[in-house]
Amino acid sequence: MKDLGPVHYFLGMEILRTPNGLSLTQSKYIKDLLTRRKMQDAKHISSPVASGRRLSLHDGAPLDDPSEYRSVVGAL
């Protein structure tokens, strides 16, 4: 076994050591995911659906490629 020094990135997580402990983020992973899906210019939103809203099978338009949506959601 070899000591590679302090870890900065592991399994899609960025690791930042602070005086109070460790901080973990996945911002690089998300940016890479958006780039792979050509969505890097997409606008962010805190919640796409209002809390308590009832959804219907008939709301919205069908997706051109539902497998792409499943792939992105599955990667999260």
PDB file of N, CA, C and O in Angstrom:
ATOM      1  N   MET A   1       0.840  -1.155   0.000  1.00  0.00           N
ATOM      2  CA  MET A   1       0.000   0.000   0.000  1.00  0.00           C
ATOM      3  C   MET A   1       0.896   1.232   0.000  1.00  0.00           C
ATOM      4  O   MET A   1       1.969   1.231   0.602  1.00  0.00           O
ATOM      5  N   LYS A   2       0.445   2.279  -0.680  1.00  0.00           N
ATOM      6  CA  LYS A   2       1.226   3.508  -0.815  1.00  0.00           C
ATOM      7  C   LYS A   2       0.381   4.700  -0.370  1.00  0.00           C
ATOM      8  O   LYS A   2      -0.786   4.808  -0.748  1.00  0.00           O
ATOM      9  N   ASP A   3       0.960   5.588   0.424  1.00  0.00           N
ATOM     10  CA  ASP A   3       0.271   6.800   0.865  1.00  0.00           C
ATOM     11  C   ASP A   3       0.333   7.825  -0.258  1.00  0.00           C
ATOM     12  O   ASP A   3       1.421   8.253  -0.645  1.00  0.00           O
ATOM     13  N   LEU A   4      -0.807   8.219  -0.781  1.00  0.00           N
ATOM     14  CA  LEU A   4      -0.867   9.190  -1.874  1.00  0.00           C
ATOM     15  C   LEU A   4      -1.120  10.607  -1.377  1.00  0.00           C
ATOM     16  O   LEU A   4      -1.324  11.517  -2.180  1.00  0.00           O
ATOM     17  N   GLY A   5      -1.109  10.799  -0.078  1.00  0.00           N
ATOM     18  CA  GLY A   5      -1.327  12.128   0.482  1.00  0.00           C
ATOM     19  C   GLY A   5      -2.799  12.402   0.711  1.00  0.00           C
ATOM     20  O   GLY A   5      -3.633  11.502   0.608  1.00  0.00           O
ATOM     21  N   PRO A   6      -3.115  13.652   1.022  1.00  0.00           N
ATOM     22  CA  PRO A   6      -4.515  14.010   1.294  1.00  0.00           C
ATOM     23  C   PRO A   6      -5.408  13.785   0.069  1.00  0.00           C
ATOM     24  O   PRO A   6      -5.015  14.085  -1.058  1.00  0.00           O
ATOM     25  N   VAL A   7      -6.584  13.266   0.298  1.00  0.00           N
ATOM     26  CA  VAL A   7      -7.530  13.023  -0.789  1.00  0.00           C
ATOM     27  C   VAL A   7      -8.282  14.320  -1.104  1.00  0.00           C
ATOM     28  O   VAL A   7      -8.675  15.059  -0.202  1.00  0.00           O
ATOM     29  N   HIS A   8      -8.474  14.580  -2.396  1.00  0.00           N
ATOM     30  CA  HIS A   8      -9.215  15.767  -2.825  1.00  0.00           C
ATOM     31  C   HIS A   8     -10.467  15.393  -3.614  1.00  0.00           C
ATOM     32  O   HIS A   8     -11.440  16.147  -3.639  1.00  0.00           O
ATOM     33  N   TYR A   9     -10.439  14.219  -4.261  1.00  0.00           N
ATOM     34  CA  TYR A   9     -11.549  13.791  -5.105  1.00  0.00           C
ATOM     35  C   TYR A   9     -11.633  12.276  -5.025  1.00  0.00           C
ATOM     36  O   TYR A   9     -10.634  11.587  -5.234  1.00  0.00           O
ATOM     37  N   PHE A  10     -12.828  11.746  -4.720  1.00  0.00           N
ATOM     38  CA  PHE A  10     -12.980  10.307  -4.579  1.00  0.00           C
ATOM     39  C   PHE A  10     -14.404   9.908  -4.929  1.00  0.00           C
ATOM     40  O   PHE A  10     -15.356  10.443  -4.361  1.00  0.00           O
ATOM     41  N   LEU A  11     -14.559   8.973  -5.857  1.00  0.00           N
ATOM     42  CA  LEU A  11     -15.864   8.441  -6.257  1.00  0.00           C
ATOM     43  C   LEU A  11     -16.888   9.535  -6.554  1.00  0.00           C
ATOM     44  O   LEU A  11     -18.035   9.460  -6.113  1.00  0.00           O
ATOM     45  N   GLY A  12     -16.465  10.545  -7.301  1.00  0.00           N
ATOM     46  CA  GLY A  12     -17.383  11.608  -7.698  1.00  0.00           C
ATOM     47  C   GLY A  12     -17.601  12.679  -6.652  1.00  0.00           C
ATOM     48  O   GLY A  12     -18.386  13.602  -6.870  1.00  0.00           O
ATOM     49  N   MET A  13     -16.922  12.577  -5.514  1.00  0.00           N
ATOM     50  CA  MET A  13     -17.087  13.575  -4.453  1.00  0.00           C
ATOM     51  C   MET A  13     -15.813  14.391  -4.295  1.00  0.00           C
ATOM     52  O   MET A  13     -14.710  13.845  -4.277  1.00  0.00           O
ATOM     53  N   GLU A  14     -15.977  15.703  -4.182  1.00  0.00           N
ATOM     54  CA  GLU A  14     -14.857  16.570  -3.842  1.00  0.00           C
ATOM     55  C   GLU A  14     -14.767  16.621  -2.328  1.00  0.00           C
ATOM     56  O   GLU A  14     -15.780  16.754  -1.642  1.00  0.00           O
ATOM     57  N   ILE A  15     -13.560  16.515  -1.814  1.00  0.00           N
ATOM     58  CA  ILE A  15     -13.352  16.471  -0.373  1.00  0.00           C
ATOM     59  C   ILE A  15     -12.493  17.657   0.032  1.00  0.00           C
ATOM     60  O   ILE A  15     -11.378  17.824  -0.462  1.00  0.00           O
ATOM     61  N   LEU A  16     -13.011  18.468   0.922  1.00  0.00           N
ATOM     62  CA  LEU A  16     -12.305  19.648   1.411  1.00  0.00           C
ATOM     63  C   LEU A  16     -12.132  19.508   2.915  1.00  0.00           C
ATOM     64  O   LEU A  16     -13.103  19.364   3.658  1.00  0.00           O
ATOM     65  N   ARG A  17     -10.885  19.553   3.345  1.00  0.00           N
ATOM     66  CA  ARG A  17     -10.590  19.469   4.776  1.00  0.00           C
ATOM     67  C   ARG A  17     -10.627  20.874   5.364  1.00  0.00           C
ATOM     68  O   ARG A  17      -9.956  21.777   4.866  1.00  0.00           O
ATOM     69  N   THR A  18     -11.407  21.055   6.416  1.00  0.00           N
ATOM     70  CA  THR A  18     -11.514  22.343   7.104  1.00  0.00           C
ATOM     71  C   THR A  18     -11.085  22.147   8.557  1.00  0.00           C
ATOM     72  O   THR A  18     -10.949  21.010   9.010  1.00  0.00           O
ATOM     73  N   PRO A  19     -10.870  23.233   9.290  1.00  0.00           N
ATOM     74  CA  PRO A  19     -10.517  23.081  10.709  1.00  0.00           C
ATOM     75  C   PRO A  19     -11.602  22.344  11.511  1.00  0.00           C
ATOM     76  O   PRO A  19     -11.307  21.748  12.547  1.00  0.00           O
ATOM     77  N   ASN A  20     -12.842  22.385  11.039  1.00  0.00           N
ATOM     78  CA  ASN A  20     -13.950  21.738  11.750  1.00  0.00           C
ATOM     79  C   ASN A  20     -14.230  20.317  11.286  1.00  0.00           C
ATOM     80  O   ASN A  20     -15.084  19.646  11.865  1.00  0.00           O
ATOM     81  N   GLY A  21     -13.540  19.844  10.267  1.00  0.00           N
ATOM     82  CA  GLY A  21     -13.785  18.496   9.763  1.00  0.00           C
ATOM     83  C   GLY A  21     -13.666  18.442   8.252  1.00  0.00           C
ATOM     84  O   GLY A  21     -12.853  19.150   7.658  1.00  0.00           O
ATOM     85  N   LEU A  22     -14.476  17.603   7.637  1.00  0.00           N
ATOM     86  CA  LEU A  22     -14.463  17.436   6.186  1.00  0.00           C
ATOM     87  C   LEU A  22     -15.742  17.992   5.580  1.00  0.00           C
ATOM     88  O   LEU A  22     -16.810  17.950   6.192  1.00  0.00           O
ATOM     89  N   SER A  23     -15.613  18.507   4.378  1.00  0.00           N
ATOM     90  CA  SER A  23     -16.769  18.975   3.621  1.00  0.00           C
ATOM     91  C   SER A  23     -16.797  18.186   2.318  1.00  0.00           C
ATOM     92  O   SER A  23     -15.791  18.114   1.612  1.00  0.00           O
ATOM     93  N   LEU A  24     -17.938  17.598   1.998  1.00  0.00           N
ATOM     94  CA  LEU A  24     -18.091  16.808   0.774  1.00  0.00           C
ATOM     95  C   LEU A  24     -19.064  17.508  -0.161  1.00  0.00           C
ATOM     96  O   LEU A  24     -20.132  17.947   0.264  1.00  0.00           O
ATOM     97  N   THR A  25     -18.694  17.613  -1.436  1.00  0.00           N
ATOM     98  CA  THR A  25     -19.599  18.150  -2.447  1.00  0.00           C
ATOM     99  C   THR A  25     -19.534  17.263  -3.675  1.00  0.00           C
ATOM    100  O   THR A  25     -18.599  16.478  -3.840  1.00  0.00           O
ATOM    101  N   GLN A  26     -20.525  17.391  -4.527  1.00  0.00           N
ATOM    102  CA  GLN A  26     -20.530  16.666  -5.795  1.00  0.00           C
ATOM    103  C   GLN A  26     -20.661  17.636  -6.963  1.00  0.00           C
ATOM    104  O   GLN A  26     -21.153  17.256  -8.025  1.00  0.00           O
ATOM    105  N   SER A  27     -20.231  18.874  -6.785  1.00  0.00           N
ATOM    106  CA  SER A  27     -20.405  19.874  -7.836  1.00  0.00           C
ATOM    107  C   SER A  27     -19.650  19.500  -9.115  1.00  0.00           C
ATOM    108  O   SER A  27     -20.168  19.728 -10.208  1.00  0.00           O
ATOM    109  N   LYS A  28     -18.436  18.932  -9.015  1.00  0.00           N
ATOM    110  CA  LYS A  28     -17.704  18.525 -10.220  1.00  0.00           C
ATOM    111  C   LYS A  28     -18.442  17.395 -10.934  1.00  0.00           C
ATOM    112  O   LYS A  28     -18.535  17.394 -12.161  1.00  0.00           O
ATOM    113  N   TYR A  29     -18.960  16.447 -10.180  1.00  0.00           N
ATOM    114  CA  TYR A  29     -19.715  15.340 -10.761  1.00  0.00           C
ATOM    115  C   TYR A  29     -20.933  15.866 -11.521  1.00  0.00           C
ATOM    116  O   TYR A  29     -21.213  15.419 -12.634  1.00  0.00           O
ATOM    117  N   ILE A  30     -21.654  16.811 -10.925  1.00  0.00           N
ATOM    118  CA  ILE A  30     -22.844  17.381 -11.565  1.00  0.00           C
ATOM    119  C   ILE A  30     -22.453  18.158 -12.813  1.00  0.00           C
ATOM    120  O   ILE A  30     -23.120  18.044 -13.842  1.00  0.00           O
ATOM    121  N   LYS A  31     -21.375  18.951 -12.740  1.00  0.00           N
ATOM    122  CA  LYS A  31     -20.921  19.697 -13.922  1.00  0.00           C
ATOM    123  C   LYS A  31     -20.535  18.742 -15.049  1.00  0.00           C
ATOM    124  O   LYS A  31     -20.864  18.988 -16.209  1.00  0.00           O
ATOM    125  N   ASP A  32     -19.841  17.653 -14.715  1.00  0.00           N
ATOM    126  CA  ASP A  32     -19.471  16.654 -15.730  1.00  0.00           C
ATOM    127  C   ASP A  32     -20.711  15.991 -16.325  1.00  0.00           C
ATOM    128  O   ASP A  32     -20.765  15.760 -17.533  1.00  0.00           O
ATOM    129  N   LEU A  33     -21.701  15.682 -15.498  1.00  0.00           N
ATOM    130  CA  LEU A  33     -22.953  15.087 -15.974  1.00  0.00           C
ATOM    131  C   LEU A  33     -23.671  16.036 -16.927  1.00  0.00           C
ATOM    132  O   LEU A  33     -24.140  15.616 -17.985  1.00  0.00           O
ATOM    133  N   LEU A  34     -23.757  17.307 -16.561  1.00  0.00           N
ATOM    134  CA  LEU A  34     -24.403  18.300 -17.426  1.00  0.00           C
ATOM    135  C   LEU A  34     -23.651  18.448 -18.745  1.00  0.00           C
ATOM    136  O   LEU A  34     -24.274  18.579 -19.799  1.00  0.00           O
ATOM    137  N   THR A  35     -22.321  18.428 -18.699  1.00  0.00           N
ATOM    138  CA  THR A  35     -21.522  18.544 -19.922  1.00  0.00           C
ATOM    139  C   THR A  35     -21.754  17.337 -20.828  1.00  0.00           C
ATOM    140  O   THR A  35     -21.919  17.494 -22.038  1.00  0.00           O
ATOM    141  N   ARG A  36     -21.767  16.125 -20.248  1.00  0.00           N
ATOM    142  CA  ARG A  36     -21.998  14.915 -21.061  1.00  0.00           C
ATOM    143  C   ARG A  36     -23.351  14.952 -21.754  1.00  0.00           C
ATOM    144  O   ARG A  36     -23.494  14.435 -22.862  1.00  0.00           O
ATOM    145  N   ARG A  37     -24.342  15.557 -21.115  1.00  0.00           N
ATOM    146  CA  ARG A  37     -25.693  15.630 -21.669  1.00  0.00           C
ATOM    147  C   ARG A  37     -25.950  16.927 -22.430  1.00  0.00           C
ATOM    148  O   ARG A  37     -27.082  17.217 -22.818  1.00  0.00           O
ATOM    149  N   LYS A  38     -24.876  17.712 -22.640  1.00  0.00           N
ATOM    150  CA  LYS A  38     -24.981  18.996 -23.354  1.00  0.00           C
ATOM    151  C   LYS A  38     -26.030  19.898 -22.696  1.00  0.00           C
ATOM    152  O   LYS A  38     -26.820  20.556 -23.373  1.00  0.00           O
ATOM    153  N   MET A  39     -26.017  19.911 -21.370  1.00  0.00           N
ATOM    154  CA  MET A  39     -26.974  20.715 -20.608  1.00  0.00           C
ATOM    155  C   MET A  39     -26.266  21.756 -19.742  1.00  0.00           C
ATOM    156  O   MET A  39     -26.867  22.299 -18.815  1.00  0.00           O
ATOM    157  N   GLN A  40     -24.987  22.040 -20.038  1.00  0.00           N
ATOM    158  CA  GLN A  40     -24.221  22.938 -19.180  1.00  0.00           C
ATOM    159  C   GLN A  40     -24.775  24.361 -19.156  1.00  0.00           C
ATOM    160  O   GLN A  40     -24.458  25.115 -18.236  1.00  0.00           O
ATOM    161  N   ASP A  41     -25.587  24.750 -20.129  1.00  0.00           N
ATOM    162  CA  ASP A  41     -26.180  26.087 -20.145  1.00  0.00           C
ATOM    163  C   ASP A  41     -27.606  26.098 -19.583  1.00  0.00           C
ATOM    164  O   ASP A  41     -28.292  27.118 -19.643  1.00  0.00           O
ATOM    165  N   ALA A  42     -28.045  24.970 -19.043  1.00  0.00           N
ATOM    166  CA  ALA A  42     -29.401  24.900 -18.481  1.00  0.00           C
ATOM    167  C   ALA A  42     -29.506  25.809 -17.259  1.00  0.00           C
ATOM    168  O   ALA A  42     -28.542  25.984 -16.514  1.00  0.00           O
ATOM    169  N   LYS A  43     -30.677  26.376 -17.071  1.00  0.00           N
ATOM    170  CA  LYS A  43     -30.906  27.250 -15.919  1.00  0.00           C
ATOM    171  C   LYS A  43     -31.256  26.400 -14.705  1.00  0.00           C
ATOM    172  O   LYS A  43     -31.987  25.415 -14.816  1.00  0.00           O
ATOM    173  N   HIS A  44     -30.734  26.785 -13.549  1.00  0.00           N
ATOM    174  CA  HIS A  44     -31.026  26.029 -12.332  1.00  0.00           C
ATOM    175  C   HIS A  44     -32.324  26.529 -11.691  1.00  0.00           C
ATOM    176  O   HIS A  44     -32.752  27.666 -11.895  1.00  0.00           O
ATOM    177  N   ILE A  45     -32.909  25.663 -10.936  1.00  0.00           N
ATOM    178  CA  ILE A  45     -34.141  25.999 -10.220  1.00  0.00           C
ATOM    179  C   ILE A  45     -34.142  25.185  -8.928  1.00  0.00           C
ATOM    180  O   ILE A  45     -33.694  24.038  -8.916  1.00  0.00           O
ATOM    181  N   SER A  46     -34.637  25.766  -7.856  1.00  0.00           N
ATOM    182  CA  SER A  46     -34.593  25.059  -6.575  1.00  0.00           C
ATOM    183  C   SER A  46     -35.600  23.905  -6.540  1.00  0.00           C
ATOM    184  O   SER A  46     -35.307  22.853  -5.972  1.00  0.00           O
ATOM    185  N   SER A  47     -36.764  24.086  -7.132  1.00  0.00           N
ATOM    186  CA  SER A  47     -37.767  23.030  -7.178  1.00  0.00           C
ATOM    187  C   SER A  47     -38.629  23.237  -8.416  1.00  0.00           C
ATOM    188  O   SER A  47     -39.296  24.264  -8.538  1.00  0.00           O
ATOM    189  N   PRO A  48     -38.627  22.286  -9.328  1.00  0.00           N
ATOM    190  CA  PRO A  48     -39.387  22.474 -10.561  1.00  0.00           C
ATOM    191  C   PRO A  48     -40.905  22.372 -10.376  1.00  0.00           C
ATOM    192  O   PRO A  48     -41.655  22.784 -11.261  1.00  0.00           O
ATOM    193  N   VAL A  49     -41.363  21.839  -9.260  1.00  0.00           N
ATOM    194  CA  VAL A  49     -42.796  21.657  -9.039  1.00  0.00           C
ATOM    195  C   VAL A  49     -43.164  22.285  -7.695  1.00  0.00           C
ATOM    196  O   VAL A  49     -42.475  22.089  -6.693  1.00  0.00           O
ATOM    197  N   ALA A  50     -44.245  23.032  -7.693  1.00  0.00           N
ATOM    198  CA  ALA A  50     -44.708  23.646  -6.446  1.00  0.00           C
ATOM    199  C   ALA A  50     -45.080  22.561  -5.442  1.00  0.00           C
ATOM    200  O   ALA A  50     -45.643  21.529  -5.808  1.00  0.00           O
ATOM    201  N   SER A  51     -44.766  22.800  -4.196  1.00  0.00           N
ATOM    202  CA  SER A  51     -45.084  21.852  -3.135  1.00  0.00           C
ATOM    203  C   SER A  51     -46.596  21.634  -3.056  1.00  0.00           C
ATOM    204  O   SER A  51     -47.372  22.589  -3.069  1.00  0.00           O
ATOM    205  N   GLY A  52     -47.000  20.372  -2.974  1.00  0.00           N
ATOM    206  CA  GLY A  52     -48.413  20.046  -2.837  1.00  0.00           C
ATOM    207  C   GLY A  52     -49.177  19.959  -4.145  1.00  0.00           C
ATOM    208  O   GLY A  52     -50.366  19.642  -4.140  1.00  0.00           O
ATOM    209  N   ARG A  53     -48.523  20.233  -5.264  1.00  0.00           N
ATOM    210  CA  ARG A  53     -49.220  20.179  -6.550  1.00  0.00           C
ATOM    211  C   ARG A  53     -49.528  18.732  -6.920  1.00  0.00           C
ATOM    212  O   ARG A  53     -48.689  17.845  -6.759  1.00  0.00           O
ATOM    213  N   ARG A  54     -50.726  18.509  -7.411  1.00  0.00           N
ATOM    214  CA  ARG A  54     -51.117  17.173  -7.876  1.00  0.00           C
ATOM    215  C   ARG A  54     -50.743  17.043  -9.349  1.00  0.00           C
ATOM    216  O   ARG A  54     -51.085  17.895 -10.170  1.00  0.00           O
ATOM    217  N   LEU A  55     -50.041  15.971  -9.664  1.00  0.00           N
ATOM    218  CA  LEU A  55     -49.622  15.729 -11.041  1.00  0.00           C
ATOM    219  C   LEU A  55     -50.567  14.743 -11.704  1.00  0.00           C
ATOM    220  O   LEU A  55     -51.146  13.871 -11.055  1.00  0.00           O
ATOM    221  N   SER A  56     -50.708  14.902 -13.009  1.00  0.00           N
ATOM    222  CA  SER A  56     -51.568  14.023 -13.784  1.00  0.00           C
ATOM    223  C   SER A  56     -50.749  13.403 -14.907  1.00  0.00           C
ATOM    224  O   SER A  56     -49.777  13.994 -15.376  1.00  0.00           O
ATOM    225  N   LEU A  57     -51.135  12.242 -15.322  1.00  0.00           N
ATOM    226  CA  LEU A  57     -50.489  11.570 -16.442  1.00  0.00           C
ATOM    227  C   LEU A  57     -50.560  12.425 -17.703  1.00  0.00           C
ATOM    228  O   LEU A  57     -49.733  12.278 -18.602  1.00  0.00           O
ATOM    229  N   HIS A  58     -51.539  13.310 -17.771  1.00  0.00           N
ATOM    230  CA  HIS A  58     -51.768  14.111 -18.970  1.00  0.00           C
ATOM    231  C   HIS A  58     -51.128  15.499 -18.898  1.00  0.00           C
ATOM    232  O   HIS A  58     -51.280  16.284 -19.834  1.00  0.00           O
ATOM    233  N   ASP A  59     -50.413  15.824 -17.806  1.00  0.00           N
ATOM    234  CA  ASP A  59     -49.711  17.109 -17.688  1.00  0.00           C
ATOM    235  C   ASP A  59     -48.478  17.117 -18.583  1.00  0.00           C
ATOM    236  O   ASP A  59     -47.762  16.119 -18.665  1.00  0.00           O
ATOM    237  N   GLY A  60     -48.230  18.232 -19.249  1.00  0.00           N
ATOM    238  CA  GLY A  60     -47.013  18.404 -20.034  1.00  0.00           C
ATOM    239  C   GLY A  60     -47.018  17.619 -21.330  1.00  0.00           C
ATOM    240  O   GLY A  60     -47.939  16.856 -21.622  1.00  0.00           O
ATOM    241  N   ALA A  61     -45.962  17.831 -22.094  1.00  0.00           N
ATOM    242  CA  ALA A  61     -45.799  17.145 -23.381  1.00  0.00           C
ATOM    243  C   ALA A  61     -44.915  15.911 -23.199  1.00  0.00           C
ATOM    244  O   ALA A  61     -44.024  15.914 -22.349  1.00  0.00           O
ATOM    245  N   PRO A  62     -45.145  14.865 -23.977  1.00  0.00           N
ATOM    246  CA  PRO A  62     -44.287  13.677 -23.904  1.00  0.00           C
ATOM    247  C   PRO A  62     -42.850  14.025 -24.297  1.00  0.00           C
ATOM    248  O   PRO A  62     -42.622  14.890 -25.143  1.00  0.00           O
ATOM    249  N   LEU A  63     -41.899  13.353 -23.684  1.00  0.00           N
ATOM    250  CA  LEU A  63     -40.492  13.573 -24.011  1.00  0.00           C
ATOM    251  C   LEU A  63     -40.158  12.913 -25.337  1.00  0.00           C
ATOM    252  O   LEU A  63     -40.712  11.870 -25.684  1.00  0.00           O
ATOM    253  N   ASP A  64     -39.235  13.541 -26.081  1.00  0.00           N
ATOM    254  CA  ASP A  64     -38.777  12.939 -27.333  1.00  0.00           C
ATOM    255  C   ASP A  64     -38.063  11.620 -27.059  1.00  0.00           C
ATOM    256  O   ASP A  64     -38.255  10.638 -27.775  1.00  0.00           O
ATOM    257  N   ASP A  65     -37.233  11.610 -26.010  1.00  0.00           N
ATOM    258  CA  ASP A  65     -36.462  10.416 -25.673  1.00  0.00           C
ATOM    259  C   ASP A  65     -36.523  10.186 -24.160  1.00  0.00           C
ATOM    260  O   ASP A  65     -35.673  10.699 -23.433  1.00  0.00           O
ATOM    261  N   PRO A  66     -37.498   9.433 -23.677  1.00  0.00           N
ATOM    262  CA  PRO A  66     -37.625   9.202 -22.233  1.00  0.00           C
ATOM    263  C   PRO A  66     -36.400   8.529 -21.619  1.00  0.00           C
ATOM    264  O   PRO A  66     -36.133   8.718 -20.432  1.00  0.00           O
ATOM    265  N   SER A  67     -35.653   7.753 -22.396  1.00  0.00           N
ATOM    266  CA  SER A  67     -34.483   7.068 -21.841  1.00  0.00           C
ATOM    267  C   SER A  67     -33.399   8.064 -21.440  1.00  0.00           C
ATOM    268  O   SER A  67     -32.646   7.801 -20.502  1.00  0.00           O
ATOM    269  N   GLU A  68     -33.301   9.197 -22.126  1.00  0.00           N
ATOM    270  CA  GLU A  68     -32.315  10.212 -21.749  1.00  0.00           C
ATOM    271  C   GLU A  68     -32.658  10.787 -20.377  1.00  0.00           C
ATOM    272  O   GLU A  68     -31.770  10.967 -19.543  1.00  0.00           O
ATOM    273  N   TYR A  69     -33.928  11.075 -20.135  1.00  0.00           N
ATOM    274  CA  TYR A  69     -34.381  11.579 -18.833  1.00  0.00           C
ATOM    275  C   TYR A  69     -34.069  10.558 -17.739  1.00  0.00           C
ATOM    276  O   TYR A  69     -33.542  10.917 -16.686  1.00  0.00           O
ATOM    277  N   ARG A  70     -34.393   9.290 -17.987  1.00  0.00           N
ATOM    278  CA  ARG A  70     -34.127   8.243 -17.000  1.00  0.00           C
ATOM    279  C   ARG A  70     -32.638   8.126 -16.713  1.00  0.00           C
ATOM    280  O   ARG A  70     -32.238   7.901 -15.571  1.00  0.00           O
ATOM    281  N   SER A  71     -31.818   8.279 -17.744  1.00  0.00           N
ATOM    282  CA  SER A  71     -30.371   8.194 -17.576  1.00  0.00           C
ATOM    283  C   SER A  71     -29.839   9.310 -16.683  1.00  0.00           C
ATOM    284  O   SER A  71     -29.018   9.061 -15.800  1.00  0.00           O
ATOM    285  N   VAL A  72     -30.300  10.533 -16.908  1.00  0.00           N
ATOM    286  CA  VAL A  72     -29.844  11.674 -16.101  1.00  0.00           C
ATOM    287  C   VAL A  72     -30.321  11.530 -14.662  1.00  0.00           C
ATOM    288  O   VAL A  72     -29.534  11.708 -13.732  1.00  0.00           O
ATOM    289  N   VAL A  73     -31.591  11.211 -14.465  1.00  0.00           N
ATOM    290  CA  VAL A  73     -32.130  11.059 -13.109  1.00  0.00           C
ATOM    291  C   VAL A  73     -31.441   9.898 -12.401  1.00  0.00           C
ATOM    292  O   VAL A  73     -31.148   9.989 -11.209  1.00  0.00           O
ATOM    293  N   GLY A  74     -31.182   8.824 -13.111  1.00  0.00           N
ATOM    294  CA  GLY A  74     -30.505   7.675 -12.511  1.00  0.00           C
ATOM    295  C   GLY A  74     -29.076   7.967 -12.103  1.00  0.00           C
ATOM    296  O   GLY A  74     -28.549   7.323 -11.196  1.00  0.00           O
ATOM    297  N   ALA A  75     -28.440   8.930 -12.759  1.00  0.00           N
ATOM    298  CA  ALA A  75     -27.061   9.291 -12.432  1.00  0.00           C
ATOM    299  C   ALA A  75     -26.975  10.167 -11.188  1.00  0.00           C
ATOM    300  O   ALA A  75     -25.894  10.351 -10.629  1.00  0.00           O
ATOM    301  N   LEU A  76     -28.109  10.706 -10.755  1.00  0.00           N
ATOM    302  CA  LEU A  76     -28.076  11.617  -9.594  1.00  0.00           C
ATOM    303  C   LEU A  76     -27.964  10.881  -8.290  1.00  0.00           C
ATOM    304  O   LEU A  76     -27.925  11.507  -7.231  1.00  0.00           O
TER     305      LEU A  76
END
